């Protein structure tokens, strides 16, 4: 089978996947909170400012977990990265970037069912995400669900036919399915 989700190049940016992910970091909420903060002379109440500061700190902490998790993943410490990224995902369950990094760490630690679950959450939210389809397909193949894996890998390869590792992974899964069909056919004879 082809390289795992952390091997190869990111299909959108051309960057190595193990390094810092240049795609959407969970900063949007942090920037929005900063923009909405009141200053000392704006007449806002101190309790509201404390709530905003508390929310800001939580977002900063989540972002730090995410960045550190990516760093560890890039350095080959997938198990440590998974621990941090699980905490970040608990704090920001809808963050696509955090879910992708978590799924990659789960895949690299051979927690294929968990990786499939994380990639599936991304696919459910964004079916046109070719990389999530690819990662889900690889994770499903590793769990032994080659039929479902072929569906997701076919979608990824159709979306990005220029990425050879997508088509190679699909070809490998389809070959496994054909071989199993042949074996089952001989067993039935």
Secondary structure, DSSP 4 states (H G I P E B T S, - for coil): ----TTSSB-TTT--BTTS---S--TTHHHHHHHHH---TTS---HHHHHHHHHHHHHHHHHHHHHHHHHHHHHTT-HHHHHHHHHHHHHH-TT-HHHHHHHHHHHHHTT-HHHHHHHHHHHHHH-TT-HHHHHHHHHHHHHHT-HHHHHHHHHHHHHHTTT-HHHHHHHHHHHHHHHHHHHHHHHHH-
